[in-house]
Amino acid sequence: MPAYYPAFIDVKNRCCVVIGGGNIGEEKVVKLLDCDASVVVISPEVNEGVSSLANDDRIVWHKREYQAGDLEDAFIAIAATDDNKVNRAIAAEAKERNVLLNVVDVTHLCTFIAPSVAIRGDVTVAASTGGASPALARKFRELLDGSPIESSHPLMDYAELTPLLADVRSEIRSKGITLATDHWQACITDNLLETVLDGRYGEARSTLLDDLMKGVGCECESGVCKMWEEKKALAYSKAGASS
């Protein structure tokens, strides 16, 4: 993994190009708009949220596929597509033009990666695993942001899970399996961390894989993880009982 230099970037009034207009693309667009960026979206189709932003003239939408030259005026670019050929072409142009690029979930094509962020007032705390485990980066964000599921361990103890989560993520992806992000959160537990801290890596790996595979072929609605919802409900219940 590269050693990333941590930085916060001023994108106010700067041209930021997002290729892809699905749910992930929308998430990137909204975060850029929150920072007052000038956003251009390139995609033949977009979801309702991105379409609404275009209709309100908050973004510019080019209703077509990416083509060479689209990064000419870009300060940064974000590729939110699942087309490897397109991603590589975008990366080549970004390198040629010296444009900062994030390719979602394709770390080796990135020149910057987006951390998980917790914000309160003027204070922003960012957490990154260098692309090794987006799920762990989200775990850090949720703990910083006041997750209802409390931990009995210091925050940085969770960094010890990075090799395990990266290892298992690689195996899951090699099988062509995609899991809901909430399901990953449901499987990152204090018990898993304690098993790793005790030096029982093999046991922790087996437990994590078993728990993750419960998310394959489950009866959860699209985008909703029952295991995660149950954990949150239990946490809120405990918090209510102790108040």
C-alpha positions in Angstrom: 0.0 0.0 0.0 1.2 3.6 -0.7 2.1 5.8 2.2 -0.6 8.5 1.7 0.1 12.1 2.8 -2.9 13.3 4.8 -4.4 16.6 3.7 -7.6 18.6 3.6 -8.2 20.2 0.2 -9.9 23.5 -0.5 -12.2 22.8 -3.5 -14.3 26.0 -3.3 -15.2 27.2 -6.7 -12.9 24.6 -8.3 -14.0 22.3 -11.0 -14.5 18.8 -9.7 -15.5 16.1 -12.2 -17.4 13.0 -11.1 -17.8 10.2 -13.7 -20.8 8.1 -12.8 -24.2 9.2 -11.5 -25.4 6.3 -9.4 -25.7 6.2 -5.6 -22.0 6.3 -5.0 -21.6 9.1 -7.5 -24.3 11.0 -5.8 -22.6 10.6 -2.4 -19.4 12.1 -3.9 -21.3 14.9 -5.6 -23.1 15.9 -2.4 -19.9 16.0 -0.4 -18.2 18.2 -3.0 -21.2 20.6 -3.0 -21.0 20.8 0.8 -17.5 22.2 0.3 -18.7 24.7 -2.4 -17.1 22.9 -5.3 -18.2 23.5 -8.9 -19.3 20.0 -9.9 -19.5 18.4 -13.3 -21.1 15.0 -13.6 -20.5 12.8 -16.7 -22.8 9.8 -17.1 -25.4 8.7 -19.7 -27.8 8.0 -16.8 -28.0 9.3 -13.2 -30.2 8.5 -10.2 -33.0 10.7 -9.0 -30.8 12.6 -6.6 -28.2 13.6 -9.2 -30.9 14.5 -11.7 -32.6 16.8 -9.2 -29.3 18.6 -8.5 -28.9 19.1 -12.3 -32.4 20.4 -12.7 -31.8 22.9 -9.9 -28.6 24.0 -11.7 -26.5 23.0 -8.7 -24.3 20.9 -11.0 -23.5 20.5 -14.7 -24.5 17.1 -16.1 -23.1 15.9 -19.4 -25.5 13.1 -20.4 -23.0 10.8 -22.1 -20.1 8.4 -21.5 -16.7 9.6 -20.4 -14.4 10.7 -23.3 -10.8 11.8 -23.5 -10.5 15.5 -22.7 -13.1 15.5 -20.0 -10.5 16.3 -17.3 -9.0 19.3 -19.1 -10.3 21.8 -16.6 -10.6 19.5 -13.6 -8.9 20.3 -10.3 -9.8 16.8 -9.0 -11.7 13.9 -10.5 -13.7 11.0 -9.1 -14.5 7.9 -11.1 -17.5 6.1 -9.7 -18.0 3.5 -12.4 -17.7 -0.3 -12.4 -16.1 -0.3 -15.9 -12.4 -1.2 -15.6 -11.6 -0.1 -19.1 -13.2 3.3 -18.5 -11.4 3.6 -15.1 -8.1 2.9 -16.6 -8.7 5.5 -19.4 -9.7 8.1 -16.8 -6.5 7.3 -14.7 -4.3 7.7 -17.8 -5.8 11.1 -18.6 -5.5 12.2 -14.9 -1.8 11.2 -14.9 -1.2 13.1 -18.2 -2.9 16.2 -16.9 -1.6 15.9 -13.3 -5.2 15.8 -12.0 -5.8 14.4 -8.5 -7.9 11.2 -9.0 -10.0 8.9 -6.8 -11.3 5.8 -8.4 -13.9 4.3 -6.1 -12.7 0.9 -4.7 -9.8 0.7 -7.1 -6.9 1.9 -4.9 -4.1 1.2 -7.3 -5.5 3.7 -9.8 -6.0 6.5 -7.2 -3.7 9.4 -6.5 -5.9 10.3 -3.5 -8.3 8.3 -1.4 -11.4 9.6 0.5 -11.3 9.0 4.3 -14.3 8.4 6.5 -15.2 11.7 8.1 -16.8 12.7 11.4 -17.9 16.4 11.6 -19.1 18.5 14.4 -19.2 22.3 14.0 -15.9 23.5 12.7 -14.1 20.3 13.7 -13.5 17.5 11.1 -11.8 14.2 12.0 -10.8 11.9 9.2 -9.9 8.2 9.4 -8.3 6.1 6.7 -6.9 2.6 6.4 -5.0 3.4 3.2 -7.7 1.6 1.2 -7.1 -1.6 3.0 -10.5 -1.7 4.6 -13.2 0.8 3.9 -15.4 -1.0 6.5 -12.9 -0.3 9.3 -12.5 3.3 8.2 -16.3 3.6 8.6 -16.1 1.9 12.0 -13.7 4.6 13.1 -16.0 7.3 11.8 -19.0 5.9 13.7 -17.2 5.6 16.9 -15.9 9.1 16.6 -19.4 10.3 15.7 -21.0 8.6 18.7 -22.2 5.2 17.5 -25.0 3.7 19.6 -22.9 0.5 19.6 -20.3 1.3 22.1 -16.8 -0.3 22.4 -15.0 -1.4 25.5 -11.7 -0.7 23.7 -9.7 2.4 22.9 -10.4 3.6 19.4 -6.9 2.9 18.0 -7.1 -0.7 19.1 -9.3 -1.3 16.1 -6.3 -0.6 13.9 -5.2 -4.1 14.8 -8.0 -5.4 12.7 -6.6 -3.9 9.4 -4.6 -6.9 8.2 -7.5 -9.3 9.0 -10.1 -7.2 7.3 -7.9 -6.6 4.2 -7.2 -10.3 4.0 -10.8 -11.4 4.2 -12.0 -8.5 2.0 -9.6 -9.7 -0.7 -10.9 -13.3 -0.5 -14.6 -12.2 -0.6 -14.0 -10.0 -3.6 -12.1 -12.8 -5.4 -15.2 -14.9 -5.2 -17.3 -12.1 -6.8 -19.3 -11.6 -3.6 -20.6 -8.1 -2.8 -21.9 -7.5 0.7 -23.9 -4.6 2.1 -21.7 -2.1 3.9 -23.9 -2.4 7.0 -23.3 -6.2 7.1 -19.5 -5.5 7.4 -20.3 -3.2 10.3 -22.3 -5.8 12.0 -19.4 -8.2 11.8 -16.7 -5.9 13.2 -17.2 -6.5 16.9 -15.4 -6.2 20.2 -15.2 -10.0 20.3 -13.5 -10.1 17.0 -11.0 -7.5 18.1 -10.3 -9.4 21.4 -9.6 -12.6 19.5 -7.1 -10.8 17.3 -5.5 -9.1 20.3 -5.2 -12.5 21.9 -3.1 -13.6 19.0 -5.8 -16.1 17.7 -5.7 -14.8 14.1 -6.9 -18.1 12.5 -9.9 -18.2 14.8 -10.7 -14.6 14.1 -10.5 -15.1 10.4 -12.8 -18.1 10.5 -15.3 -16.3 12.6 -15.3 -13.2 10.4 -15.7 -15.2 7.2 -18.6 -17.2 8.8 -20.4 -14.0 9.9 -19.9 -12.3 6.6 -21.2 -15.2 4.6 -24.5 -14.9 6.5 -25.0 -11.9 4.3 -25.0 -14.0 1.1 -28.5 -15.1 0.1 -30.1 -13.7 3.2 -33.6 -12.3 3.2 -32.6 -8.7 3.9 -34.2 -6.0 1.8 -31.9 -4.3 -0.7 -29.6 -1.9 1.2 -30.8 -3.0 4.6 -28.9 -5.4 6.9 -31.1 -7.0 9.6 -28.1 -8.0 11.6 -26.9 -4.4 11.8 -30.4 -3.0 12.5 -30.8 -5.5 15.3 -27.5 -4.5 16.8 -28.4 -0.9 16.7 -31.9 -1.5 18.2 -30.3 -3.5 21.1 -27.8 -0.7 21.7 -30.5 2.0 21.8 -32.5 -0.2 24.1 -29.6 -0.6 26.5 -28.9 3.1 26.4 -32.6 3.9 27.2 -32.7 1.4 30.1 -29.6 2.9 31.7 -30.7 6.6 31.4 
